[in-house]
Amino acid sequence: MDIKVDHISKAYGEQQVLQDLSCVFPEGKTTCIRGRSGCGKTTLIRLLLRLDVPDKGKIEGVSDRKLSAVFQEDRLCENLSAASNIRLVCTETITDRELEEAYKAVALTEIWQKPVRELSGGMRRRVSILRALLAESDCVIMDEPLRGLDEKTRAKTIDYILKKTEGKTLIFVTHEEKEAVWLKADRTVDILTKH
């Protein structure tokens, strides 16, 4: 089932963030949300994840879904290892071998047993990405997940994202047009202006 955003508006106090926005996120496809800083991309993500509700309009197709997400800020358990953070959302059927392959795919093989608090920002991003990709979900929502990664690591990570989201709905927020190209996005949603 497609996710349909139907004429939503959202304000925080006097600040109108989204105004009468409509768009569709097709089932099993990759959609990139683009726009300048402050235009409402993260607000839209919060609405899709049901962490907030629109002031007007409605969103259909998310209430019965298994969603996983990468937020702009890493929401990891600081005292747990990278492996333990990922296992929090994985089924018991995932094997150590599958986890090792995932670590290797995004260049995390040397650090997976270290506590997250000891990891660099880029390493933490990749742990967050793996956690979202390895969770049992049919829709993965990522809010600027590649921020802070170098080109080589970004390329490896994109390859792994494409592999793990094949056949799933992927909603990917970026302000870099090239990321939409690298992800082979089926469509883009441009939030053009700050309302």
N, CA, C and O atoms as a DFTB+ gen file, in Angstrom:
780 C
 N C O
     1  1       0.838      -1.183       0.000
     2  2       0.000       0.000       0.000
     3  2       0.885       1.248       0.000
     4  3       1.838       1.349       0.773
     5  1       0.559       2.177      -0.863
     6  2       1.276       3.454      -0.899
     7  2       1.015       4.243       0.380
     8  3      -0.018       4.079       1.029
     9  1       1.962       5.091       0.725
    10  2       1.763       6.045       1.818
    11  2       1.310       7.349       1.178
    12  3       1.988       7.883       0.299
    13  1       0.162       7.861       1.619
    14  2      -0.410       9.065       1.013
    15  2      -0.477      10.189       2.032
    16  3      -1.059      10.047       3.107
    17  1       0.126      11.297       1.672
    18  2       0.089      12.516       2.480
    19  2      -0.923      13.436       1.804
    20  3      -0.743      13.827       0.651
    21  1      -1.977      13.775       2.522
    22  2      -3.104      14.485       1.918
    23  2      -3.334      15.838       2.582
    24  3      -3.948      15.930       3.645
    25  1      -2.831      16.884       1.935
    26  2      -3.065      18.272       2.348
    27  2      -2.735      18.517       3.824
    28  3      -3.543      19.075       4.566
    29  1      -1.535      18.092       4.238
    30  2      -1.172      18.288       5.644
    31  2      -0.565      19.666       5.869
    32  3       0.109      20.231       5.008
    33  1      -0.831      20.172       7.046
    34  2      -0.221      21.415       7.521
    35  2       0.258      21.168       8.939
    36  3      -0.353      20.412       9.694
    37  1       1.365      21.818       9.290
    38  2       1.902      21.687      10.641
    39  2       2.596      22.975      11.024
    40  3       3.421      23.501      10.278
    41  1       2.249      23.477      12.206
    42  2       2.897      24.673      12.751
    43  2       3.365      24.353      14.159
    44  3       2.790      23.512      14.849
    45  1       4.414      25.037      14.567
    46  2       4.882      24.995      15.947
    47  2       4.744      26.414      16.474
    48  3       5.534      27.296      16.136
    49  1       3.730      26.623      17.307
    50  2       3.441      27.981      17.751
    51  2       3.026      28.824      16.564
    52  3       2.123      28.454      15.813
    53  1       3.685      29.951      16.397
    54  2       3.386      30.859      15.282
    55  2       4.115      30.473      13.993
    56  3       3.828      31.031      12.934
    57  1       5.045      29.535      14.071
    58  2       5.858      29.185      12.903
    59  2       5.198      28.075      12.088
    60  3       5.109      26.931      12.535
    61  1       4.740      28.424      10.893
    62  2       4.153      27.450       9.979
    63  2       5.293      26.704       9.298
    64  3       6.105      27.314       8.602
    65  1       5.361      25.390       9.492
    66  2       6.459      24.595       8.936
    67  2       6.039      23.926       7.632
    68  3       6.777      23.971       6.648
    69  1       4.873      23.312       7.617
    70  2       4.333      22.708       6.400
    71  2       2.946      23.287       6.152
    72  3       2.165      23.473       7.084
    73  1       2.649      23.568       4.891
    74  2       1.358      24.167       4.537
    75  2       0.771      23.435       3.339
    76  3       1.304      23.521       2.232
    77  1      -0.323      22.717       3.557
    78  2      -1.091      22.086       2.484
    79  2      -0.217      21.197       1.591
    80  3      -0.276      21.294       0.365
    81  1       0.585      20.341       2.204
    82  2       1.488      19.449       1.467
    83  2       0.785      18.142       1.140
    84  3       0.186      17.509       2.010
    85  1       0.864      17.747      -0.123
    86  2       0.347      16.452      -0.568
    87  2       1.423      15.747      -1.369
    88  3       2.102      16.368      -2.188
    89  1       1.582      14.458      -1.138
    90  2       2.528      13.653      -1.906
    91  2       2.225      12.180      -1.655
    92  3       1.469      11.830      -0.748
    93  1       2.829      11.328      -2.474
    94  2       2.645       9.883      -2.353
    95  2       4.012       9.225      -2.319
    96  3       4.914       9.587      -3.075
    97  1       4.150       8.251      -1.427
    98  2       5.356       7.428      -1.352
    99  2       4.950       6.028      -1.807
   100  3       4.347       5.277      -1.040
   101  1       5.281       5.667      -3.072
   102  2       4.816       4.393      -3.621
   103  2       5.401       3.179      -2.892
   104  3       6.564       3.170      -2.490
   105  1       4.569       2.175      -2.740
   106  2       4.952       0.915      -2.115
   107  2       6.145       0.293      -2.847
   108  3       6.134       0.178      -4.073
   109  1       7.159      -0.101      -2.101
   110  2       8.298      -0.808      -2.663
   111  2       9.242       0.041      -3.487
   112  3      10.098      -0.497      -4.189
   113  1       9.107       1.346      -3.419
   114  2       9.942       2.254      -4.214
   115  2      10.779       3.147      -3.312
   116  3      10.516       3.272      -2.116
   117  1      11.792       3.766      -3.908
   118  2      12.649       4.715      -3.196
   119  2      12.221       6.131      -3.545
   120  3      12.167       6.511      -4.715
   121  1      11.918       6.902      -2.511
   122  2      11.549       8.303      -2.687
   123  2      12.493       9.159      -1.869
   124  3      12.687       8.915      -0.678
   125  1      13.083      10.163      -2.503
   126  2      13.935      11.121      -1.798
   127  2      13.142      12.393      -1.535
   128  3      12.468      12.922      -2.418
   129  1      13.239      12.866      -0.307
   130  2      12.650      14.156       0.069
   131  2      13.788      15.156       0.086
   132  3      14.777      14.973       0.797
   133  1      13.646      16.218      -0.702
   134  2      14.704      17.226      -0.788
   135  2      14.161      18.595      -0.422
   136  3      12.961      18.857      -0.508
   137  1      15.072      19.455      -0.012
   138  2      14.708      20.827       0.302
   139  2      15.763      21.477       1.166
   140  3      16.614      20.808       1.752
   141  1      15.691      22.797       1.235
   142  2      16.653      23.559       2.041
   143  2      16.464      23.274       3.520
   144  3      15.442      22.729       3.939
   145  1      17.452      23.646       4.293
   146  2      17.350      23.536       5.751
   147  2      16.177      24.373       6.237
   148  3      15.979      25.503       5.792
   149  1      15.407      23.811       7.148
   150  2      14.296      24.540       7.743
   151  2      13.001      24.515       6.960
   152  3      12.035      25.172       7.349
   153  1      12.957      23.762       5.851
   154  2      11.745      23.780       5.019
   155  2      10.683      22.785       5.475
   156  3       9.566      22.808       4.958
   157  1      11.000      21.913       6.426
   158  2       9.992      20.989       6.940
   159  2      10.242      19.520       6.649
   160  3       9.364      18.690       6.889
   161  1      11.418      19.179       6.137
   162  2      11.705      17.775       5.821
   163  2      11.619      16.892       7.067
   164  3      10.958      15.853       7.053
   165  1      12.281      17.302       8.128
   166  2      12.280      16.502       9.354
   167  2      10.897      16.476       9.985
   168  3      10.505      15.462      10.564
   169  1      10.160      17.555       9.887
   170  2       8.781      17.564      10.389
   171  2       7.947      16.536       9.637
   172  3       7.166      15.807      10.248
   173  1       8.104      16.471       8.324
   174  2       7.383      15.472       7.537
   175  2       7.753      14.062       7.995
   176  3       6.878      13.207       8.126
   177  1       9.025      13.817       8.237
   178  2       9.468      12.503       8.720
   179  2       8.805      12.180      10.058
   180  3       8.315      11.068      10.256
   181  1       8.787      13.133      10.961
   182  2       8.155      12.917      12.275
   183  2       6.666      12.581      12.115
   184  3       6.131      11.753      12.852
   185  1       6.013      13.216      11.163
   186  2       4.601      12.936      10.912
   187  2       4.422      11.539      10.320
   188  3       3.500      10.817      10.701
   189  1       5.295      11.158       9.396
   190  2       5.219       9.819       8.802
   191  2       5.442       8.729       9.845
   192  3       4.818       7.669       9.791
   193  1       6.337       8.999      10.795
   194  2       6.643       8.026      11.850
   195  2       5.625       8.054      12.993
   196  3       5.729       7.278      13.942
   197  1       4.650       8.945      12.897
   198  2       3.608       9.103      13.921
   199  2       4.178       9.571      15.263
   200  3       3.629       9.263      16.321
   201  1       5.273      10.310      15.206
   202  2       5.842      10.922      16.406
   203  2       5.181      12.266      16.683
   204  3       5.352      12.846      17.755
   205  1       4.430      12.748      15.709
   206  2       3.686      13.997      15.818
   207  2       2.461      13.853      14.925
   208  3       2.385      12.923      14.122
   209  1       1.522      14.749      15.054
   210  2       0.312      14.695      14.231
   211  2       0.155      16.013      13.477
   212  3       0.507      17.073      13.993
   213  1      -0.375      15.943      12.253
   214  2      -0.582      17.188      11.512
   215  2      -1.701      18.018      12.131
   216  3      -2.627      17.481      12.738
   217  1      -1.602      19.330      11.968
   218  2      -2.676      20.217      12.412
   219  2      -3.896      20.071      11.508
   220  3      -5.037      20.149      11.964
   221  1      -3.636      19.858      10.225
   222  2      -4.691      19.662       9.227
   223  2      -4.234      18.569       8.278
   224  3      -3.041      18.293       8.155
   225  1      -5.194      17.953       7.611
   226  2      -4.889      16.921       6.634
   227  2      -4.699      15.562       7.288
   228  3      -4.888      15.395       8.493
   229  1      -4.318      14.592       6.455
   230  2      -4.156      13.234       6.977
   231  2      -3.053      12.498       6.225
   232  3      -2.670      12.861       5.113
   233  1      -2.564      11.459       6.876
   234  2      -1.566      10.573       6.284
   235  2      -2.137       9.168       6.335
   236  3      -2.522       8.682       7.398
   237  1      -2.189       8.517       5.181
   238  2      -2.727       7.161       5.088
   239  2      -1.614       6.185       4.731
   240  3      -0.658       6.539       4.040
   241  1      -1.751       4.960       5.209
   242  2      -0.831       3.903       4.812
   243  2       0.341       3.681       5.744
   244  3       1.256       2.932       5.404
   245  1       0.344       4.311       6.916
   246  2       1.454       4.080       7.855
   247  2       1.025       3.348       9.120
   248  3       1.868       2.767       9.803
   249  1      -0.251       3.363       9.443
   250  2      -0.673       2.850      10.752
   251  2      -0.468       1.345      10.907
   252  3      -0.246       0.877      12.024
   253  1      -0.535       0.587       9.841
   254  2      -0.373      -0.865       9.939
   255  2       0.998      -1.342       9.473
   256  3       1.208      -2.540       9.285
   257  1       1.914      -0.430       9.289
   258  2       3.235      -0.791       8.770
   259  2       4.244      -1.016       9.877
   260  3       4.130      -0.477      10.978
   261  1       5.236      -1.831       9.548
   262  2       6.415      -1.955      10.398
   263  2       7.437      -0.965       9.856
   264  3       7.967      -1.145       8.760
   265  1       7.707       0.077      10.629
   266  2       8.609       1.142      10.206
   267  2       9.928       1.045      10.962
   268  3       9.957       0.664      12.133
   269  1      11.007       1.389      10.290
   270  2      12.285       1.590      10.979
   271  2      12.839       2.919      10.497
   272  3      12.487       3.396       9.418
   273  1      13.717       3.519      11.310
   274  2      14.149       4.880      10.986
   275  2      15.578       5.151      11.415
   276  3      16.094       4.574      12.373
   277  1      16.197       6.057      10.664
   278  2      17.457       6.694      11.052
   279  2      17.121       8.171      11.211
   280  3      16.659       8.816      10.270
   281  1      17.354       8.698      12.403
   282  2      17.067      10.100      12.683
   283  2      18.303      10.946      12.413
   284  3      19.402      10.411      12.266
   285  1      18.132      12.258      12.349
   286  2      19.291      13.147      12.168
   287  2      20.282      12.985      13.303
   288  3      21.493      12.973      13.081
   289  1      19.775      12.861      14.512
   290  2      20.658      12.636      15.654
   291  2      20.656      11.134      15.937
   292  3      19.623      10.474      15.820
   293  1      21.810      10.607      16.306
   294  2      21.908       9.177      16.576
   295  2      21.200       8.856      17.883
   296  3      21.519       9.416      18.932
   297  1      20.259       7.970      17.806
   298  2      19.503       7.566      19.000
   299  2      19.936       6.159      19.376
   300  3      19.223       5.182      19.150
   301  1      21.117       6.090      19.951
   302  2      21.721       4.817      20.318
   303  2      21.871       4.723      21.829
   304  3      21.894       5.740      22.523
   305  1      21.972       3.514      22.328
   306  2      22.221       3.278      23.754
   307  2      23.724       3.369      23.982
   308  3      24.473       2.472      23.593
   309  1      24.157       4.441      24.606
   310  2      25.576       4.794      24.734
   311  2      26.448       3.718      25.367
   312  3      27.591       3.528      24.952
   313  1      25.924       3.016      26.361
   314  2      26.742       2.046      27.084
   315  2      26.761       0.666      26.446
   316  3      27.538      -0.199      26.851
   317  1      25.913       0.459      25.453
   318  2      25.896      -0.820      24.752
   319  2      26.870      -0.789      23.586
   320  3      27.202       0.276      23.065
   321  1      27.320      -1.962      23.187
   322  2      28.196      -2.065      22.019
   323  2      27.389      -1.795      20.749
   324  3      26.159      -1.766      20.765
   325  1      28.119      -1.600      19.651
   326  2      27.458      -1.447      18.352
   327  2      26.599      -2.677      18.069
   328  3      25.457      -2.557      17.626
   329  1      27.158      -3.862      18.329
   330  2      26.430      -5.108      18.083
   331  2      25.154      -5.176      18.915
   332  3      24.103      -5.558      18.401
   333  1      25.232      -4.816      20.179
   334  2      24.054      -4.872      21.054
   335  2      22.994      -3.866      20.631
   336  3      21.801      -4.157      20.710
   337  1      23.413      -2.683      20.181
   338  2      22.460      -1.694      19.679
   339  2      21.696      -2.239      18.479
   340  3      20.489      -2.027      18.357
   341  1      22.391      -2.933      17.604
   342  2      21.746      -3.487      16.414
   343  2      20.837      -4.651      16.792
   344  3      19.728      -4.769      16.272
   345  1      21.300      -5.503      17.688
   346  2      20.503      -6.672      18.096
   347  2      19.208      -6.278      18.814
   348  3      18.276      -7.080      18.879
   349  1      19.137      -5.076      19.344
   350  2      17.906      -4.630      20.008
   351  2      16.693      -4.699      19.084
   352  3      15.573      -4.924      19.544
   353  1      16.910      -4.510      17.794
   354  2      15.785      -4.469      16.853
   355  2      15.735      -5.671      15.923
   356  3      14.799      -5.803      15.134
   357  1      16.721      -6.543      16.004
   358  2      16.762      -7.712      15.124
   359  2      15.986      -8.864      15.732
   360  3      15.856      -8.980      16.951
   361  1      15.481      -9.704      14.863
   362  2      14.836     -10.914      15.355
   363  2      15.909     -11.857      15.870
   364  3      17.092     -11.704      15.567
   365  1      15.483     -12.816      16.637
   366  2      16.424     -13.797      17.172
   367  2      16.994     -14.687      16.081
   368  3      17.969     -15.402      16.314
   369  1      16.399     -14.655      14.889
   370  2      16.864     -15.522      13.816
   371  2      18.077     -14.970      13.076
   372  3      18.690     -15.696      12.293
   373  1      18.438     -13.722      13.296
   374  2      19.605     -13.177      12.606
   375  2      20.864     -13.822      13.187
   376  3      21.023     -13.921      14.404
   377  1      21.740     -14.250      12.306
   378  2      22.931     -14.973      12.747
   379  2      24.109     -14.027      12.939
   380  3      24.120     -12.907      12.427
   381  1      25.100     -14.502      13.688
   382  2      26.331     -13.727      13.847
   383  2      26.982     -13.488      12.495
   384  3      27.546     -12.420      12.255
   385  1      26.906     -14.466      11.619
   386  2      27.493     -14.324      10.281
   387  2      26.821     -13.184       9.502
   388  3      27.496     -12.386       8.852
   389  1      25.496     -13.117       9.576
   390  2      24.771     -12.037       8.901
   391  2      25.174     -10.675       9.466
   392  3      25.334      -9.707       8.723
   393  1      25.333     -10.612      10.775
   394  2      25.771      -9.358      11.390
   395  2      27.183      -8.998      10.950
   396  3      27.461      -7.836      10.653
   397  1      28.071      -9.975      10.906
   398  2      29.443      -9.716      10.467
   399  2      29.473      -9.205       9.033
   400  3      30.247      -8.304       8.709
   401  1      28.633      -9.777       8.176
   402  2      28.543      -9.306       6.786
   403  2      28.054      -7.859       6.735
   404  3      28.533      -7.063       5.927
   405  1      27.104      -7.526       7.597
   406  2      26.588      -6.155       7.648
   407  2      27.676      -5.191       8.100
   408  3      27.841      -4.123       7.511
   409  1      28.422      -5.560       9.141
   410  2      29.513      -4.694       9.617
   411  2      30.539      -4.470       8.515
   412  3      31.013      -3.354       8.304
   413  1      30.871      -5.544       7.821
   414  2      31.865      -5.448       6.746
   415  2      31.353      -4.549       5.614
   416  3      32.114      -3.770       5.040
   417  1      30.082      -4.662       5.305
   418  2      29.496      -3.902       4.194
   419  2      29.611      -2.399       4.394
   420  3      29.704      -1.648       3.423
   421  1      29.606      -1.952       5.655
   422  2      29.693      -0.509       5.922
   423  2      30.970      -0.141       6.690
   424  3      31.037       0.904       7.337
   425  1      31.966      -1.007       6.608
   426  2      33.297      -0.758       7.191
   427  2      33.261      -0.539       8.707
   428  3      33.816       0.432       9.221
   429  1      32.600      -1.456       9.405
   430  2      32.558      -1.389      10.872
   431  2      33.150      -2.640      11.531
   432  3      32.877      -2.896      12.704
   433  1      33.934      -3.402      10.821
   434  2      34.386      -4.695      11.341
   435  2      35.252      -4.595      12.587
   436  3      35.242      -5.513      13.407
   437  1      35.984      -3.533      12.752
   438  2      36.917      -3.435      13.878
   439  2      36.281      -2.942      15.173
   440  3      36.899      -3.045      16.233
   441  1      35.094      -2.424      15.115
   442  2      34.560      -1.728      16.297
   443  2      33.264      -2.305      16.848
   444  3      32.731      -1.755      17.811
   445  1      32.748      -3.353      16.303
   446  2      31.398      -3.778      16.639
   447  2      31.200      -4.176      18.096
   448  3      30.064      -4.197      18.568
   449  1      32.270      -4.494      18.823
   450  2      32.125      -4.832      20.248
   451  2      32.398      -3.646      21.172
   452  3      32.239      -3.760      22.388
   453  1      32.804      -2.518      20.609
   454  2      33.079      -1.333      21.438
   455  2      31.780      -0.655      21.864
   456  3      30.795      -0.675      21.127
   457  1      31.779      -0.052      23.060
   458  2      30.606       0.744      23.445
   459  2      30.424       1.916      22.472
   460  3      31.398       2.518      22.021
   461  1      29.189       2.220      22.166
   462  2      28.879       3.290      21.216
   463  2      29.498       4.617      21.648
   464  3      29.903       5.412      20.799
   465  1      29.576       4.862      22.938
   466  2      30.122       6.136      23.428
   467  2      31.576       6.346      22.999
   468  3      32.062       7.477      23.024
   469  1      32.279       5.278      22.606
   470  2      33.675       5.374      22.179
   471  2      33.824       5.535      20.668
   472  3      34.944       5.630      20.167
   473  1      32.729       5.566      19.949
   474  2      32.787       5.612      18.489
   475  2      32.749       7.041      17.967
   476  3      32.203       7.942      18.604
   477  1      33.342       7.227      16.791
   478  2      33.289       8.531      16.121
   479  2      31.873       8.780      15.606
   480  3      31.042       7.872      15.577
   481  1      31.614      10.012      15.204
   482  2      30.301      10.362      14.671
   483  2      29.921       9.545      13.450
   484  3      28.783       9.091      13.332
   485  1      30.873       9.353      12.536
   486  2      30.600       8.568      11.331
   487  2      30.313       7.109      11.637
   488  3      29.460       6.491      11.000
   489  1      31.025       6.560      12.611
   490  2      30.773       5.173      13.011
   491  2      29.390       5.040      13.636
   492  3      28.669       4.078      13.374
   493  1      29.035       6.004      14.454
   494  2      27.715       5.990      15.088
   495  2      26.609       6.062      14.026
   496  3      25.579       5.399      14.151
   497  1      26.832       6.874      12.980
   498  2      25.843       6.971      11.898
   499  2      25.635       5.604      11.265
   500  3      24.505       5.189      11.009
   501  1      26.744       4.910      11.016
   502  2      26.635       3.604      10.359
   503  2      25.962       2.570      11.258
   504  3      25.243       1.702      10.762
   505  1      26.181       2.645      12.560
   506  2      25.464       1.754      13.485
   507  2      23.964       2.046      13.399
   508  3      23.155       1.119      13.353
   509  1      23.592       3.317      13.376
   510  2      22.174       3.695      13.254
   511  2      21.575       3.182      11.948
   512  3      20.444       2.698      11.922
   513  1      22.340       3.293      10.870
   514  2      21.875       2.819       9.563
   515  2      21.664       1.307       9.592
   516  3      20.629       0.814       9.144
   517  1      22.646       0.571      10.119
   518  2      22.502      -0.885      10.194
   519  2      21.299      -1.272      11.044
   520  3      20.552      -2.186      10.694
   521  1      21.117      -0.588      12.141
   522  2      19.989      -0.909      13.017
   523  2      18.663      -0.757      12.260
   524  3      17.780      -1.605      12.389
   525  1      18.520       0.302      11.482
   526  2      17.285       0.505      10.711
   527  2      17.132      -0.528       9.599
   528  3      16.031      -1.017       9.348
   529  1      18.234      -0.859       8.938
   530  2      18.168      -1.788       7.812
   531  2      17.938      -3.228       8.244
   532  3      17.300      -3.996       7.524
   533  1      18.448      -3.602       9.410
   534  2      18.332      -4.988       9.865
   535  2      17.079      -5.238      10.704
   536  3      16.765      -6.384      11.026
   537  1      16.374      -4.188      11.051
   538  2      15.104      -4.350      11.772
   539  2      14.084      -4.992      10.839
   540  3      14.169      -4.855       9.619
   541  1      13.130      -5.686      11.421
   542  2      12.057      -6.251      10.606
   543  2      11.080      -5.146      10.270
   544  3      10.204      -4.814      11.068
   545  1      11.233      -4.577       9.083
   546  2      10.339      -3.501       8.662
   547  2      10.062      -3.631       7.180
   548  3      10.825      -4.254       6.442
   549  1       8.966      -3.036       6.755
   550  2       8.672      -3.005       5.323
   551  2       8.820      -1.595       4.759
   552  3       8.657      -1.374       3.559
   553  1       9.132      -0.648       5.638
   554  2       9.363       0.737       5.226
   555  2      10.495       1.310       6.066
   556  3      10.423       1.323       7.295
   557  1      11.537       1.783       5.396
   558  2      12.693       2.365       6.074
   559  2      12.695       3.859       5.783
   560  3      12.650       4.280       4.627
   561  1      12.749       4.656       6.848
   562  2      12.736       6.111       6.726
   563  2      14.054       6.640       7.271
   564  3      14.411       6.365       8.416
   565  1      14.782       7.403       6.449
   566  2      16.113       7.878       6.825
   567  2      16.206       9.385       6.661
   568  3      15.952       9.918       5.580
   569  1      16.569      10.065       7.733
   570  2      16.682      11.525       7.726
   571  2      18.158      11.920       7.675
   572  3      18.843      11.942       8.698
   573  1      18.629      12.227       6.482
   574  2      20.023      12.613       6.225
   575  2      21.019      11.648       6.875
   576  3      21.880      12.073       7.645
   577  1      20.905      10.358       6.568
   578  2      21.748       9.360       7.230
   579  2      23.212       9.397       6.821
   580  3      24.065       8.921       7.570
   581  1      23.526       9.945       5.664
   582  2      24.907       9.919       5.170
   583  2      25.715      11.133       5.595
   584  3      26.891      11.254       5.254
   585  1      25.090      12.022       6.332
   586  2      25.760      13.235       6.799
   587  2      27.012      12.863       7.601
   588  3      26.952      12.048       8.522
   589  1      28.126      13.462       7.241
   590  2      29.363      13.248       7.982
   591  2      30.189      12.062       7.522
   592  3      31.253      11.807       8.087
   593  1      29.735      11.326       6.513
   594  2      30.511      10.188       6.022
   595  2      31.391      10.624       4.859
   596  3      30.974      11.427       4.025
   597  1      32.614      10.090       4.807
   598  2      33.497      10.403       3.682
   599  2      32.985       9.698       2.424
   600  3      32.135       8.811       2.505
   601  1      33.507      10.098       1.265
   602  2      32.999       9.598      -0.024
   603  2      33.062       8.075      -0.135
   604  3      32.098       7.447      -0.575
   605  1      34.183       7.480       0.258
   606  2      34.347       6.027       0.132
   607  2      33.345       5.292       1.023
   608  3      32.691       4.347       0.583
   609  1      33.231       5.725       2.255
   610  2      32.297       5.092       3.190
   611  2      30.859       5.337       2.751
   612  3      30.010       4.453       2.872
   613  1      30.588       6.524       2.247
   614  2      29.250       6.847       1.751
   615  2      28.860       5.910       0.609
   616  3      27.734       5.414       0.569
   617  1      29.786       5.667      -0.315
   618  2      29.503       4.782      -1.450
   619  2      29.205       3.356      -0.975
   620  3      28.252       2.733      -1.443
   621  1      30.017       2.839      -0.047
   622  2      29.785       1.491       0.491
   623  2      28.441       1.418       1.209
   624  3      27.703       0.442       1.079
   625  1      28.145       2.453       1.957
   626  2      26.902       2.474       2.727
   627  2      25.692       2.539       1.803
   628  3      24.694       1.860       2.047
   629  1      25.764       3.341       0.750
   630  2      24.664       3.415      -0.217
   631  2      24.444       2.060      -0.874
   632  3      23.301       1.635      -1.043
   633  1      25.522       1.376      -1.246
   634  2      25.382       0.043      -1.837
   635  2      24.621      -0.889      -0.896
   636  3      23.758      -1.653      -1.327
   637  1      24.949      -0.816       0.388
   638  2      24.287      -1.689       1.363
   639  2      22.829      -1.268       1.576
   640  3      21.954      -2.122       1.717
   641  1      22.569       0.015       1.599
   642  2      21.183       0.490       1.714
   643  2      20.352      -0.044       0.548
   644  3      19.244      -0.541       0.748
   645  1      20.886       0.059      -0.666
   646  2      20.160      -0.425      -1.845
   647  2      19.896      -1.924      -1.754
   648  3      18.807      -2.391      -2.089
   649  1      20.889      -2.669      -1.302
   650  2      20.740      -4.122      -1.174
   651  2      19.652      -4.475      -0.159
   652  3      18.802      -5.323      -0.430
   653  1      19.678      -3.833       0.997
   654  2      18.771      -4.211       2.083
   655  2      17.358      -3.641       1.930
   656  3      16.435      -4.110       2.595
   657  1      17.176      -2.649       1.075
   658  2      15.833      -2.077       0.905
   659  2      15.172      -2.514      -0.399
   660  3      14.100      -2.018      -0.747
   661  1      15.797      -3.428      -1.112
   662  2      15.197      -3.906      -2.357
   663  2      13.810      -4.490      -2.066
   664  3      13.669      -5.385      -1.232
   665  1      12.809      -3.984      -2.748
   666  2      11.439      -4.436      -2.550
   667  2      10.715      -3.763      -1.391
   668  3       9.517      -3.976      -1.199
   669  1      11.431      -2.955      -0.619
   670  2      10.822      -2.232       0.499
   671  2      10.581      -0.780       0.093
   672  3      11.134      -0.297      -0.896
   673  1       9.763      -0.110       0.858
   674  2       9.582       1.325       0.682
   675  2      10.719       2.021       1.419
   676  3      10.921       1.795       2.612
   677  1      11.462       2.865       0.711
   678  2      12.547       3.648       1.305
   679  2      12.221       5.122       1.125
   680  3      12.001       5.592       0.008
   681  1      12.193       5.836       2.230
   682  2      11.991       7.289       2.221
   683  2      13.263       7.890       2.781
   684  3      13.643       7.614       3.919
   685  1      13.921       8.716       1.976
   686  2      15.277       9.165       2.263
   687  2      15.340      10.683       2.159
   688  3      15.111      11.244       1.087
   689  1      15.645      11.343       3.258
   690  2      15.752      12.804       3.259
   691  2      17.184      13.204       2.951
   692  3      18.130      12.667       3.527
   693  1      17.331      14.150       2.038
   694  2      18.656      14.668       1.710
   695  2      18.524      16.107       1.228
   696  3      17.465      16.520       0.755
   697  1      19.596      16.854       1.350
   698  2      19.626      18.155       0.683
   699  2      20.660      18.125      -0.433
   700  3      20.946      19.151      -1.051
   701  1      21.226      16.934      -0.693
   702  2      22.206      16.771      -1.764
   703  2      21.578      16.008      -2.924
   704  3      21.190      14.849      -2.781
   705  1      21.483      16.666      -4.064
   706  2      20.859      16.055      -5.233
   707  2      21.570      14.779      -5.664
   708  3      20.928      13.838      -6.131
   709  1      22.898      14.740      -5.510
   710  2      23.650      13.563      -5.957
   711  2      23.266      12.311      -5.171
   712  3      23.358      11.204      -5.701
   713  1      22.835      12.468      -3.912
   714  2      22.430      11.296      -3.135
   715  2      21.182      10.661      -3.732
   716  3      21.057       9.436      -3.728
   717  1      20.265      11.459      -4.239
   718  2      19.071      10.923      -4.896
   719  2      19.462      10.119      -6.129
   720  3      18.855       9.089      -6.422
   721  1      20.478      10.590      -6.850
   722  2      20.966       9.876      -8.032
   723  2      21.634       8.572      -7.612
   724  3      21.352       7.518      -8.181
   725  1      22.523       8.638      -6.613
   726  2      23.223       7.436      -6.143
   727  2      22.245       6.372      -5.653
   728  3      22.469       5.178      -5.849
   729  1      21.157       6.811      -5.013
   730  2      20.166       5.874      -4.486
   731  2      19.208       5.367      -5.561
   732  3      18.336       4.543      -5.286
   733  1      19.374       5.858      -6.775
   734  2      18.508       5.461      -7.883
   735  2      17.039       5.677      -7.513
   736  3      16.190       4.811      -7.724
   737  1      16.772       6.849      -6.961
   738  2      15.422       7.161      -6.480
   739  2      14.406       7.047      -7.609
   740  3      14.628       7.524      -8.722
   741  1      13.295       6.406      -7.296
   742  2      12.206       6.287      -8.261
   743  2      11.476       7.609      -8.416
   744  3      10.923       7.912      -9.473
   745  1      11.486       8.394      -7.335
   746  2      10.850       9.713      -7.397
   747  2      11.409      10.597      -6.305
   748  3      12.056      10.125      -5.370
   749  1      11.149      11.894      -6.438
   750  2      11.566      12.851      -5.414
   751  2      10.368      13.696      -4.999
   752  3       9.454      13.951      -5.784
   753  1      10.404      14.116      -3.754
   754  2       9.436      15.079      -3.235
   755  2      10.255      16.295      -2.860
   756  3      11.081      16.239      -1.948
   757  1      10.030      17.389      -3.559
   758  2      10.759      18.623      -3.278
   759  2       9.897      19.531      -2.417
   760  3       8.797      19.924      -2.807
   761  1      10.416      19.857      -1.235
   762  2       9.764      20.847      -0.380
   763  2      10.505      22.142      -0.665
   764  3      11.595      22.379      -0.143
   765  1       9.904      22.967      -1.492
   766  2      10.632      24.070      -2.118
   767  2      10.832      25.281      -1.241
   768  3      11.879      25.926      -1.312
   769  1       9.876      25.602      -0.432
   770  2       9.995      26.847       0.322
   771  2       9.702      26.620       1.781
   772  3       9.018      25.668       2.158
   773  1      10.225      27.501       2.591
   774  2       9.875      27.506       4.007
   775  2       8.578      28.287       4.121
   776  3       8.497      29.432       3.677
   777  1       7.569      27.675       4.710
   778  2       6.242      28.304       4.788
   779  2       6.166      29.271       5.936
   780  3       5.125      29.891       6.153
